[in-house]
Structures are given as structure tokens and as C-alpha cells.
């Protein structure tokens, strides 16, 4: 039979194709910004609906808390996070139900887009030609693997919540449970650095930047500061876990340490999530952000 090949459809026609054009930068932008949405949703849910610690006293209703200025039934100063660091970190607001359930739903809207971006970015890099992409291609598979693991298991920060029983706050069990809570978060934090670094390397190879005024020198300084913030961030956390804190973050006894901690955390989140999300939105306007996906049978 003339005209029939291995790719000829069994229905008698040619190869059936379904083509999608996907702008992968929107996946990156949406995935990064949803982390902030998850944390804010957790904060409001905890403030309005959570009771901690549980007592026999009457609870204020969510209506009274929201509209009548009644105090929340949640006391962050009684949590393990506060016991360890002497200040309330944002993750306190997603450690208890019902906020944990809300966060578990929303976290998928972060990790799934980032997993899609990681895979499509890997494919996009390996479709490029020219010597400028050789080093990027060599690293891309390892980067894709790490981004997949770190993003895919980010939800473990919700599974491994810090211990709730105040009588056990100083026990080895509390220490281990918090390590299980923090490690997935630290891996995700590092993944945001790796993701931004690979994207910048890709844009450098194409001789394009998100904004015309950005220079290579500025990018180098940006990454050096980001990595330094990450190292200090992790050192601060693990020093407290080990019981030998680098500095105290109690706003009363050490206000400088408290504000230094806040500045480091805000600066790191801005450098690794907020700024890359802005750059992703700008990059989305370029043709290089569009990947053609073809399904055939």
C-alpha cells in the first residue's frame, strides 16, 4: 500500500498531532508567588480559627476576632518556634490545623508549577545549539533532578510539624522533629537559588537580561549576597537547634538581634522568590519563554 509508513495512523490518515505552546515563565512566577499566598492564608486561618494552647476558657469567635477586635485564640509565644528562637516565624501559622490543611491545599499550587517549569526548562536548555550552552547543558540534568526533589518534597514542612507539647520542648524528640520540619524548607530555599542561577546563565548565553540596565557584574553581586544570606540563615537556625545560638532574637533583650534576623529573612525571601518572580514576568514576554509541546500518535 503506497504512502503507508510506520507513523501512519491506523485510522487511515496521517500522524495525528496535538500541539501546545506553553509559556514556562508563568509557571515559575506563579509557583514562587504562591508560597507567599500559602503563608498569608495560613496566618489568617490560624489567627481566626486556631486555638493554641488548648484551654478550658471560652474561645473568641472568628467574627469577633475579625470585626470586633477580640484577641485571637492562638498564642504564638507559646509555640516551639518561639521557645527556640524567641520570635514568631511565619511557619508558626501553618503548623496547626485548620491552617495546616489550608496550606497543604495551597502548597500544591506552588510545587506543581515549579515541577513543570523545572522539566520544561531542562528540555528548553538541551534544545539550544552553540558552544555557549555546553556548560549549561552539562549541569542541566543535575539541576533538574535537584529542583524536582526539593520542590516535590517541599510539602514535608507540613507533615513534620514542630512538637506541640510544651513539656517536651527541651527534649531530643523536639529537636529531631524540628530538624525534620526545617530540612525540606532549607532544601527548597536552596532550590530557589539554583533555579534563579540557571535561569540567569541561560539568559547570559542568549545575551539577554530581564531588564536592560542589569549587568553581569550586578548579577554576580546579587548571587554572592544571596548565597551569603543563605549560609547565615542556615547557620543561625542550626546554631539554635544545637543549643549554641550565634545571636539571640528576643526583641526585648536583644532588639538588634531581632531586627537583624527579620532583615536577613526578608532579604533572602525577596532575593530568591519575589525578585525572580518579577524577572519571570518580564521574561514571559520574550519568545524564548514559549515552549512547543507536541503530542502525536
KEROGU-203455 format. One record per residue: x, y, z of N, C-alpha, C, O in turn; residue in three letters. Coordinates in steps of 0.1 Angstrom, whole numbers, padded with zeros to 4 digits, always signed. Example, Ala and Ser with C-alpha at 12.3 -4.5 7.8 and 13.67 -1.06 7.14 Angstrom:
<rs>
+0132-0057+0078+0123-0045+0078+0132-0033+0078+0142-0033+0085ALA/+0128-0022+0071+0137-0011+0071+0129+0000+0079+0134+0011+0080SER/
</rs>
This chain:
<rs>
+0009-0012+0000+0000+0000+0000+0009+0012+0000+0017+0014+0009UNK/+0007+0021-0010+0016+0032-0011+0012+0043-0001+0001+0045+0003UNK/+0023+0050+0004+0021+0061+0013+0019+0057+0027+0018+0066+0036UNK/+0020+0044+0031+0018+0039+0044+0032+0038+0050+0041+0031+0045UNK/+0035+0044+0062+0047+0043+0069+0045+0039+0083+0033+0036+0087UNK/+0056+0038+0091+0054+0034+0105+0047+0044+0113+0041+0041+0124UNK/+0046+0056+0108+0040+0067+0116+0025+0070+0111+0019+0079+0115UNK/+0021+0062+0101+0007+0064+0096-0003+0060+0106-0002+0049+0112UNK/-0013+0068+0108-0024+0065+0118-0032+0053+0114-0034+0051+0102UNK/-0036+0044+0123-0044+0033+0120-0058+0037+0114-0065+0028+0108UNK/-0062+0049+0116-0075+0053+0111-0074+0057+0096-0084+0060+0090UNK/-0062+0056+0090-0061+0058+0076-0055+0071+0072-0051+0073+0061UNK/-0054+0081+0081-0049+0094+0078-0034+0094+0081-0027+0084+0083UNK/-0029+0106+0082-0015+0108+0086-0013+0108+0101-0023+0103+0108UNK/-0002+0113+0106+0001+0113+0120-0008+0123+0127-0009+0135+0123UNK/-0015+0119+0137-0024+0128+0145-0015+0136+0154-0007+0130+0162UNK/-0017+0149+0155-0008+0157+0163-0017+0167+0171-0027+0172+0167UNK/-0012+0169+0183-0019+0179+0192-0007+0188+0197+0001+0183+0204UNK/-0007+0201+0194+0004+0210+0197-0001+0220+0207-0011+0226+0207UNK/+0008+0222+0217+0006+0232+0228+0018+0241+0228+0029+0237+0228UNK/+0015+0254+0229+0026+0264+0231+0024+0269+0246+0015+0275+0250UNK/+0035+0266+0254+0034+0268+0268+0045+0279+0272+0057+0277+0268UNK/+0040+0289+0279+0050+0299+0284+0054+0295+0297+0047+0297+0307UNK/+0066+0290+0298+0071+0284+0311+0074+0294+0322+0074+0290+0334UNK/+0077+0306+0318+0080+0316+0329+0068+0319+0338+0070+0323+0349UNK/+0056+0318+0332+0044+0320+0341+0043+0309+0352+0038+0311+0363UNK/+0048+0297+0348+0048+0286+0358+0058+0290+0370+0054+0288+0381UNK/+0069+0295+0366+0079+0299+0376+0074+0310+0385+0074+0310+0397UNK/+0068+0320+0379+0063+0332+0386+0052+0328+0395+0052+0331+0407UNK/+0042+0320+0390+0031+0316+0398+0035+0307+0410+0030+0308+0421UNK/+0044+0297+0407+0049+0288+0418+0056+0296+0429+0054+0292+0441UNK/+0064+0306+0426+0071+0313+0436+0062+0322+0444+0063+0322+0457UNK/+0053+0329+0438+0043+0338+0445+0033+0330+0453+0029+0335+0464UNK/+0030+0318+0450+0021+0310+0458+0026+0306+0471+0018+0303+0480UNK/+0039+0307+0473+0045+0304+0486+0040+0315+0496+0037+0312+0507UNK/+0041+0328+0491+0036+0339+0500+0021+0338+0502+0016+0341+0513UNK/+0014+0334+0492-0001+0332+0494-0004+0322+0504-0013+0324+0513UNK/+0003+0311+0503+0001+0300+0513+0004+0305+0527-0004+0302+0536UNK/+0015+0312+0529+0018+0317+0543+0008+0327+0548+0004+0327+0560UNK/+0004+0336+0539-0006+0346+0543-0020+0339+0547-0026+0343+0556UNK/-0024+0329+0538-0036+0322+0541-0035+0315+0554-0045+0314+0562UNK/-0024+0309+0557-0022+0302+0569-0022+0311+0581-0028+0308+0592UNK/-0017+0323+0580-0017+0333+0590-0031+0337+0594-0035+0337+0606UNK/-0039+0340+0584-0053+0344+0587-0061+0333+0592-0070+0335+0601UNK/-0059+0321+0587-0067+0309+0592-0063+0306+0606-0072+0304+0614UNK/-0051+0307+0610-0046+0304+0623-0052+0315+0633-0057+0312+0644UNK/-0050+0328+0629-0055+0339+0637-0070+0338+0640-0074+0341+0651UNK/-0078+0334+0630-0092+0334+0632-0098+0321+0638-0107+0321+0646UNK/-0092+0309+0635-0098+0297+0638-0090+0287+0647-0096+0278+0652UNK/-0077+0290+0649-0070+0281+0657-0069+0284+0672-0069+0296+0676UNK/-0070+0273+0680-0068+0275+0694-0055+0268+0699-0054+0256+0698UNK/-0046+0276+0704-0033+0271+0709-0027+0281+0719-0026+0292+0716UNK/-0024+0276+0731-0027+0262+0736-0041+0260+0739-0049+0270+0742UNK/-0045+0248+0740-0059+0244+0743-0062+0246+0758-0054+0241+0766UNK/-0072+0254+0761-0076+0256+0775-0091+0254+0777-0098+0252+0767UNK/-0095+0255+0789-0109+0254+0793-0116+0268+0792-0129+0269+0794UNK/-0109+0278+0789-0115+0292+0788-0124+0293+0775-0121+0286+0765UNK/-0134+0301+0776-0142+0303+0764-0134+0309+0752-0125+0317+0754UNK/-0137+0305+0740-0130+0310+0728-0137+0322+0722-0149+0323+0722UNK/-0129+0331+0716-0135+0342+0709-0138+0336+0695-0131+0328+0689UNK/-0150+0341+0690-0154+0336+0676-0145+0343+0666-0140+0354+0668UNK/-0145+0337+0654-0138+0343+0643-0144+0357+0639-0137+0366+0635UNK/-0157+0358+0641-0164+0371+0638-0159+0382+0647-0155+0393+0642UNK/-0158+0379+0660-0154+0389+0670-0139+0392+0667-0135+0404+0669UNK/-0131+0382+0664-0117+0385+0662-0115+0394+0649-0106+0403+0649UNK/-0123+0391+0639-0121+0399+0626-0127+0413+0627-0121+0422+0622UNK/-0139+0414+0633-0146+0426+0632-0147+0434+0645-0149+0446+0645UNK/-0145+0428+0656-0147+0434+0669-0135+0436+0677-0135+0440+0689UNK/-0123+0432+0671-0111+0434+0678-0108+0425+0689-0099+0428+0698UNK/-0115+0414+0690-0112+0404+0701-0099+0397+0698-0095+0395+0687UNK/-0091+0394+0709-0078+0387+0707-0080+0373+0701-0090+0366+0703UNK/-0070+0369+0693-0070+0355+0688-0069+0345+0698-0063+0347+0709UNK/-0074+0333+0696-0072+0322+0705-0059+0315+0703-0056+0305+0710UNK/-0051+0320+0694-0038+0314+0691-0027+0323+0697-0027+0335+0695UNK/-0019+0317+0706-0008+0324+0712+0005+0319+0707+0010+0309+0711UNK/+0011+0326+0697+0024+0322+0691+0035+0322+0700+0045+0315+0698UNK/+0034+0329+0711+0045+0330+0721+0046+0317+0729+0056+0314+0736UNK/+0036+0308+0727+0037+0295+0735+0041+0284+0726+0041+0272+0730UNK/+0045+0286+0713+0049+0276+0704+0063+0272+0705+0071+0279+0712UNK/+0067+0261+0699+0081+0256+0700+0090+0266+0692+0101+0268+0696UNK/+0085+0271+0681+0093+0281+0673+0097+0292+0682+0109+0296+0682UNK/+0088+0298+0689+0091+0309+0698+0100+0305+0709+0110+0312+0713UNK/+0098+0293+0715+0107+0288+0725+0121+0286+0720+0131+0289+0728UNK/+0123+0283+0708+0136+0280+0702+0143+0293+0698+0155+0295+0701UNK/+0136+0302+0691+0142+0314+0685+0138+0327+0692+0145+0337+0689UNK/+0129+0327+0701+0124+0339+0708+0118+0349+0699+0118+0361+0702UNK/+0112+0345+0688+0104+0353+0680+0094+0344+0671+0097+0332+0670UNK/+0084+0350+0666+0074+0342+0659+0077+0342+0644+0077+0352+0637UNK/+0081+0331+0639+0084+0329+0624+0071+0326+0617+0062+0321+0623UNK/+0070+0330+0604+0058+0328+0597+0053+0313+0596+0041+0311+0595UNK/+0062+0304+0597+0058+0290+0596+0050+0285+0608+0044+0275+0608UNK/+0050+0293+0619+0042+0291+0631+0027+0290+0626+0019+0282+0632UNK/+0024+0298+0616+0010+0299+0613+0005+0287+0603-0007+0287+0600UNK/+0014+0278+0600+0009+0267+0592+0013+0254+0599+0012+0243+0593UNK/+0016+0254+0612+0019+0242+0619+0008+0235+0626+0009+0224+0631UNK/-0004+0241+0626-0015+0236+0633-0028+0236+0624-0029+0245+0616UNK/-0037+0227+0626-0049+0227+0619-0059+0237+0625-0058+0239+0637UNK/-0067+0244+0617-0071+0241+0603-0061+0247+0593-0062+0244+0581UNK/-0052+0255+0597-0043+0262+0588-0034+0253+0580-0031+0255+0569UNK/-0030+0242+0587-0022+0232+0580-0029+0226+0568-0023+0223+0558UNK/-0042+0223+0570-0049+0218+0558-0050+0228+0547-0049+0224+0535UNK/-0053+0241+0550-0053+0251+0540-0040+0252+0533-0039+0253+0521UNK/-0029+0252+0541-0016+0252+0535-0013+0240+0526-0006+0241+0516UNK/-0017+0229+0530-0015+0216+0523-0022+0217+0509-0017+0211+0499UNK/-0033+0224+0508-0040+0225+0496-0033+0235+0487-0030+0233+0475UNK/-0029+0247+0493-0023+0257+0485-0008+0254+0481-0004+0259+0471UNK/-0001+0246+0489+0013+0243+0486+0014+0236+0472+0024+0237+0465UNK/+0003+0228+0469+0003+0221+0456+0003+0231+0444+0009+0228+0433UNK/-0003+0243+0446-0003+0253+0436+0011+0260+0435+0013+0268+0425UNK/+0020+0257+0444+0033+0262+0443+0042+0251+0437+0050+0254+0427UNK/+0042+0239+0442+0051+0229+0438+0049+0223+0424+0058+0221+0417UNK/+0036+0222+0421+0033+0216+0407+0038+0225+0396+0044+0221+0387UNK/+0035+0238+0396+0040+0247+0386+0055+0247+0386+0061+0248+0375UNK/+0062+0247+0397+0077+0247+0398+0082+0234+0392+0093+0234+0386UNK/+0076+0223+0395+0080+0210+0389+0079+0210+0373+0087+0206+0366UNK/+0068+0216+0369+0066+0217+0354+0077+0226+0348+0082+0223+0338UNK/+0079+0238+0355+0089+0247+0350+0103+0240+0350+0110+0241+0340UNK/+0107+0233+0360+0120+0226+0361+0122+0217+0349+0132+0216+0343UNK/+0111+0209+0346+0112+0199+0335+0113+0206+0321+0122+0203+0313UNK/+0104+0216+0319+0104+0223+0306+0117+0231+0304+0122+0233+0293UNK/+0122+0237+0315+0134+0245+0314+0146+0236+0310+0154+0239+0302UNK/+0146+0224+0316+0157+0214+0313+0156+0210+0298+0166+0210+0291UNK/+0144+0208+0293+0142+0205+0279+0146+0216+0270+0152+0215+0259UNK/+0142+0228+0274+0145+0240+0266+0160+0242+0265+0165+0246+0254UNK/+0167+0241+0276+0182+0243+0275+0188+0233+0266+0197+0236+0258UNK/+0184+0220+0266+0190+0210+0258+0186+0210+0243+0192+0203+0235UNK/+0177+0219+0240+0173+0221+0226+0182+0232+0220+0181+0234+0207UNK/+0189+0239+0228+0197+0250+0223+0210+0245+0216+0215+0234+0219UNK/+0215+0253+0206+0227+0249+0199+0237+0260+0201+0234+0271+0204UNK/+0250+0256+0200+0261+0265+0201+0269+0262+0213+0264+0257+0223UNK/+0282+0266+0213+0291+0263+0224+0288+0271+0237+0292+0266+0248UNK/+0281+0282+0236+0277+0289+0248+0268+0282+0257+0267+0285+0269UNK/+0262+0271+0252+0252+0264+0261+0258+0251+0266+0252+0243+0273UNK/+0271+0247+0262+0276+0234+0266+0277+0232+0281+0272+0222+0286UNK/+0282+0242+0288+0283+0241+0302+0270+0240+0309+0268+0232+0318UNK/+0260+0248+0304+0247+0248+0309+0240+0235+0307+0233+0230+0316UNK/+0242+0229+0295+0236+0216+0292+0242+0205+0302+0235+0196+0306UNK/+0255+0206+0304+0262+0196+0313+0256+0196+0327+0255+0185+0333UNK/+0252+0207+0332+0247+0209+0345+0232+0207+0346+0226+0205+0357UNK/+0225+0208+0335+0210+0209+0335+0204+0197+0341+0193+0198+0348UNK/+0209+0185+0338+0202+0173+0343+0203+0172+0358+0194+0168+0365UNK/+0215+0175+0364+0217+0175+0378+0208+0186+0385+0202+0184+0395UNK/+0207+0198+0378+0198+0209+0383+0184+0204+0383+0177+0206+0393UNK/+0179+0198+0372+0166+0193+0371+0162+0183+0382+0152+0184+0388UNK/+0172+0174+0384+0170+0164+0395+0168+0170+0408+0159+0166+0416UNK/+0177+0180+0412+0176+0186+0425+0163+0194+0426+0157+0194+0437UNK/+0160+0202+0416+0148+0210+0417+0135+0201+0418+0126+0205+0425UNK/+0135+0190+0412+0124+0180+0413+0123+0175+0427+0112+0174+0432UNK/+0134+0171+0433+0134+0166+0446+0130+0177+0456+0121+0175+0465UNK/+0136+0188+0456+0134+0199+0465+0120+0204+0464+0113+0207+0475UNK/+0115+0206+0452+0101+0211+0451+0091+0200+0454+0080+0203+0460UNK/+0093+0188+0449+0084+0177+0451+0082+0174+0466+0071+0169+0470UNK/+0092+0175+0474+0091+0172+0488+0090+0184+0497+0092+0183+0510UNK/+0087+0196+0492+0085+0208+0500+0074+0206+0510+0074+0212+0521UNK/+0064+0198+0506+0052+0196+0515+0055+0190+0528+0047+0190+0537UNK/+0067+0184+0529+0071+0177+0542+0072+0187+0553+0072+0183+0565UNK/+0073+0200+0550+0073+0210+0561+0060+0210+0569+0059+0214+0580UNK/+0050+0205+0562+0036+0204+0568+0035+0191+0575+0028+0190+0585UNK/+0041+0181+0570+0040+0167+0576+0048+0167+0589+0043+0162+0599UNK/+0060+0173+0589+0068+0173+0601+0067+0186+0609+0076+0194+0609UNK/+0056+0187+0615+0054+0199+0623+0062+0199+0636+0065+0188+0641UNK/+0066+0211+0641+0073+0211+0654+0064+0205+0665+0052+0205+0664UNK/+0070+0200+0675+0063+0194+0686+0053+0204+0693+0056+0216+0694UNK/+0042+0199+0698+0032+0208+0704+0032+0208+0719+0026+0218+0725UNK/+0037+0198+0725+0037+0197+0740+0048+0205+0746+0059+0202+0745UNK/+0044+0216+0754+0055+0224+0760+0064+0217+0769+0075+0221+0771UNK/+0059+0206+0775+0067+0198+0785+0078+0191+0778+0088+0187+0784UNK/+0078+0190+0765+0088+0183+0757+0096+0192+0749+0105+0187+0741UNK/+0095+0205+0750+0102+0215+0742+0117+0213+0743+0124+0216+0733UNK/+0122+0209+0754+0137+0208+0756+0142+0194+0754+0153+0190+0758UNK/+0134+0185+0748+0138+0171+0747+0144+0168+0733+0142+0176+0724UNK/+0152+0157+0732+0158+0154+0719+0147+0151+0708+0149+0154+0697UNK/+0136+0147+0713+0125+0144+0703+0120+0157+0697+0118+0157+0684UNK/+0119+0168+0704+0115+0181+0699+0126+0186+0689+0122+0191+0678UNK/+0138+0183+0692+0149+0187+0683+0149+0180+0670+0150+0186+0659UNK/+0147+0167+0671+0146+0159+0658+0134+0162+0650+0135+0163+0638UNK/+0123+0165+0656+0110+0168+0649+0112+0182+0642+0107+0183+0631UNK/+0119+0191+0648+0121+0204+0642+0131+0203+0630+0129+0209+0620UNK/+0141+0194+0632+0150+0192+0621+0143+0186+0608+0145+0190+0597UNK/+0134+0177+0611+0126+0171+0600+0117+0181+0594+0113+0180+0582UNK/+0113+0192+0602+0105+0203+0597+0113+0212+0588+0108+0217+0578UNK/+0125+0215+0593+0133+0225+0586+0141+0221+0574+0142+0228+0564UNK/+0146+0208+0574+0154+0203+0562+0146+0205+0549+0152+0210+0540UNK/+0134+0201+0548+0127+0203+0535+0126+0218+0531+0126+0221+0519UNK/+0124+0226+0541+0124+0240+0538+0137+0246+0534+0138+0254+0524UNK/+0148+0241+0540+0161+0246+0536+0165+0241+0522+0171+0248+0514UNK/+0160+0229+0519+0163+0224+0505+0155+0232+0495+0160+0235+0484UNK/+0143+0236+0498+0135+0244+0489+0141+0258+0488+0142+0263+0477UNK/+0146+0263+0499+0153+0276+0498+0165+0276+0488+0167+0285+0480UNK/+0173+0265+0490+0185+0264+0481+0180+0262+0467+0187+0266+0457UNK/+0169+0255+0465+0164+0253+0451+0160+0266+0444+0162+0267+0432UNK/+0155+0275+0452+0152+0288+0446+0164+0295+0441+0164+0302+0431UNK/+0176+0293+0448+0188+0299+0444+0193+0293+0431+0197+0299+0422UNK/+0193+0279+0431+0197+0272+0419+0188+0275+0407+0194+0277+0396UNK/+0175+0276+0409+0166+0279+0398+0169+0293+0392+0170+0294+0380UNK/+0171+0303+0401+0175+0316+0396+0188+0316+0389+0190+0323+0379UNK/+0198+0309+0394+0211+0309+0389+0211+0303+0375+0217+0308+0365UNK/+0204+0292+0373+0203+0285+0360+0196+0294+0350+0200+0295+0338UNK/+0186+0301+0354+0178+0310+0345+0187+0321+0341+0187+0325+0329UNK/+0195+0327+0350+0204+0338+0346+0215+0333+0337+0218+0340+0327UNK/+0220+0321+0339+0230+0316+0330+0224+0313+0316+0231+0316+0306UNK/+0212+0309+0315+0205+0307+0302+0204+0321+0295+0206+0322+0283UNK/+0200+0331+0302+0198+0344+0296+0211+0350+0292+0212+0357+0282UNK/+0222+0347+0300+0235+0352+0296+0240+0346+0283+0246+0352+0275UNK/+0237+0333+0282+0241+0326+0270+0234+0331+0258+0239+0331+0246UNK/+0221+0336+0260+0214+0342+0249+0216+0357+0248+0211+0364+0239UNK/+0225+0362+0257+0228+0377+0257+0216+0385+0259+0215+0396+0253UNK/+0207+0381+0268+0195+0389+0271+0194+0389+0287+0198+0380+0293UNK/+0188+0400+0292+0186+0401+0306+0171+0406+0308+0166+0412+0299UNK/+0166+0403+0320+0152+0407+0322+0150+0422+0320+0139+0427+0315UNK/+0160+0430+0324+0159+0444+0322+0173+0449+0316+0183+0444+0320UNK/+0172+0459+0308+0184+0463+0300+0195+0469+0310+0206+0468+0306UNK/+0191+0474+0321+0201+0481+0330+0208+0471+0338+0218+0474+0345UNK/+0205+0458+0338+0211+0448+0346+0224+0444+0339+0224+0440+0327UNK/+0235+0444+0346+0248+0440+0340+0253+0426+0347+0247+0422+0357UNK/+0263+0420+0341+0268+0408+0346+0274+0410+0360+0273+0401+0369UNK/+0281+0421+0362+0286+0424+0375+0275+0425+0386+0278+0420+0397UNK/+0264+0431+0382+0253+0432+0392+0248+0418+0395+0244+0415+0407UNK/+0247+0409+0385+0242+0396+0387+0252+0388+0397+0247+0381+0406UNK/+0265+0390+0395+0274+0383+0403+0273+0388+0418+0273+0379+0427UNK/+0272+0401+0420+0270+0406+0433+0257+0401+0439+0257+0397+0451UNK/+0246+0400+0431+0233+0396+0436+0234+0381+0441+0229+0378+0452UNK/+0241+0373+0434+0242+0359+0438+0251+0357+0450+0249+0348+0458UNK/+0262+0365+0450+0271+0364+0462+0263+0368+0475+0265+0361+0485UNK/+0256+0378+0474+0248+0383+0486+0237+0372+0489+0235+0369+0501UNK/+0231+0366+0479+0220+0356+0482+0226+0344+0488+0220+0339+0498UNK/+0237+0339+0483+0244+0327+0489+0249+0330+0504+0247+0322+0512UNK/+0254+0343+0506+0258+0346+0519+0246+0347+0529+0248+0342+0540UNK/+0235+0352+0524+0223+0352+0532+0218+0338+0536+0214+0335+0547UNK/+0219+0329+0526+0215+0316+0528+0224+0309+0539+0219+0302+0548UNK/+0237+0311+0538+0246+0305+0547+0244+0310+0561+0244+0302+0571UNK/+0242+0323+0563+0240+0329+0576+0226+0324+0581+0225+0321+0593UNK/+0216+0324+0572+0203+0319+0576+0204+0305+0582+0199+0302+0593UNK/+0210+0296+0575+0211+0282+0579+0220+0281+0592+0216+0273+0601UNK/+0231+0288+0593+0239+0288+0604+0232+0293+0617+0233+0287+0628UNK/+0223+0303+0615+0215+0308+0626+0205+0297+0631+0204+0295+0643UNK/+0199+0291+0621+0189+0280+0625+0195+0269+0632+0191+0265+0643UNK/+0206+0263+0627+0212+0251+0632+0220+0255+0645+0221+0246+0654UNK/+0224+0267+0647+0231+0271+0660+0220+0270+0671+0224+0266+0682UNK/+0208+0274+0668+0198+0274+0678+0193+0260+0681+0191+0256+0692UNK/+0193+0252+0670+0189+0237+0672+0199+0230+0681+0196+0222+0690UNK/+0212+0234+0679+0223+0227+0686+0224+0233+0701+0231+0227+0709UNK/+0217+0244+0703+0218+0249+0717+0228+0260+0719+0231+0264+0730UNK/+0235+0264+0708+0246+0274+0709+0243+0285+0699+0250+0286+0689UNK/+0233+0293+0701+0229+0303+0691+0239+0313+0689+0246+0318+0698UNK/+0241+0317+0676+0250+0327+0672+0246+0340+0678+0255+0348+0682UNK/+0234+0343+0678+0229+0355+0685+0214+0353+0689+0207+0344+0684UNK/+0210+0360+0699+0196+0359+0704+0187+0368+0696+0191+0379+0692UNK/+0174+0364+0694+0165+0372+0686+0153+0377+0694+0143+0381+0689UNK/+0155+0377+0707+0145+0383+0716+0144+0398+0715+0154+0405+0717UNK/+0132+0403+0711+0131+0417+0708+0133+0426+0721+0136+0437+0720UNK/+0131+0420+0732+0132+0427+0745+0147+0428+0749+0152+0438+0752UNK/+0153+0416+0750+0167+0416+0755+0178+0419+0744+0189+0423+0748UNK/+0174+0417+0732+0184+0419+0721+0177+0424+0708+0176+0417+0699UNK/+0172+0437+0709+0164+0442+0697+0172+0442+0684+0167+0441+0673UNK/+0186+0445+0685+0194+0445+0673+0194+0431+0667+0193+0429+0655UNK/+0195+0420+0675+0195+0407+0670+0182+0403+0664+0181+0396+0654UNK/+0171+0408+0670+0157+0406+0665+0156+0412+0651+0152+0405+0641UNK/+0159+0425+0650+0158+0431+0637+0167+0426+0626+0164+0426+0614UNK/+0179+0422+0631+0189+0416+0621+0183+0403+0615+0184+0400+0603UNK/+0177+0395+0624+0171+0383+0619+0159+0385+0609+0158+0379+0599UNK/+0151+0395+0613+0140+0399+0604+0145+0404+0590+0140+0400+0580UNK/+0156+0412+0591+0161+0417+0578+0167+0406+0569+0165+0406+0557UNK/+0174+0397+0576+0180+0386+0568+0169+0377+0561+0170+0374+0549UNK/+0159+0374+0568+0148+0366+0563+0140+0373+0552+0137+0367+0542UNK/+0137+0385+0554+0130+0393+0544+0139+0395+0531+0134+0394+0520UNK/+0152+0398+0534+0161+0400+0522+0162+0387+0514+0163+0387+0502UNK/+0164+0376+0521+0165+0363+0514+0153+0359+0506+0154+0356+0494UNK/+0141+0361+0512+0129+0358+0505+0127+0367+0493+0122+0362+0483UNK/+0131+0379+0495+0129+0389+0483+0139+0385+0472+0135+0386+0460UNK/+0151+0381+0476+0162+0378+0466+0159+0365+0458+0162+0364+0446UNK/+0153+0356+0465+0151+0342+0459+0137+0339+0454+0135+0330+0446UNK/+0127+0347+0458+0113+0345+0453+0107+0357+0447+0101+0356+0436UNK/+0107+0368+0454+0100+0380+0449+0107+0386+0436+0100+0388+0426UNK/+0120+0388+0437+0127+0394+0426+0127+0384+0414+0124+0388+0403UNK/+0129+0371+0416+0128+0362+0404+0114+0361+0398+0113+0359+0386UNK/+0104+0363+0407+0090+0363+0401+0088+0375+0392+0081+0374+0382UNK/+0094+0386+0396+0093+0398+0387+0100+0396+0374+0095+0400+0364UNK/+0112+0390+0375+0120+0387+0363+0113+0377+0354+0114+0378+0342UNK/+0106+0367+0361+0099+0357+0353+0088+0364+0345+0085+0360+0334UNK/+0081+0373+0351+0070+0381+0344+0076+0388+0332+0069+0389+0322UNK/+0087+0394+0334+0094+0402+0323+0098+0392+0312+0096+0394+0300UNK/+0105+0381+0316+0110+0371+0307+0098+0365+0299+0100+0360+0288UNK/+0086+0364+0305+0075+0357+0298+0071+0364+0286+0064+0359+0277UNK/+0075+0377+0284+0071+0385+0272+0080+0381+0260+0078+0386+0249UNK/+0091+0374+0263+0100+0370+0252+0096+0357+0246+0090+0348+0252UNK/+0100+0355+0233+0097+0343+0226+0104+0331+0232+0100+0319+0231UNK/+0116+0333+0239+0123+0322+0245+0116+0315+0256+0119+0304+0261UNK/+0105+0322+0262+0098+0317+0273+0087+0307+0268+0081+0300+0276UNK/+0085+0306+0255+0075+0297+0249+0081+0284+0245+0090+0284+0237UNK/+0075+0273+0250+0080+0260+0246+0069+0253+0238+0057+0253+0243UNK/+0072+0247+0227+0062+0240+0219+0062+0225+0223+0072+0218+0222UNK/+0051+0221+0228+0049+0207+0232+0040+0200+0221+0029+0204+0219UNK/+0045+0189+0216+0037+0182+0205+0034+0168+0210+0043+0160+0213UNK/+0022+0164+0209+0017+0150+0211+0013+0145+0198+0006+0151+0190UNK/+0018+0132+0195+0014+0126+0183+0011+0111+0185+0016+0105+0194UNK/+0004+0105+0176+0001+0091+0177-0002+0086+0162-0004+0074+0161UNK/
</rs>
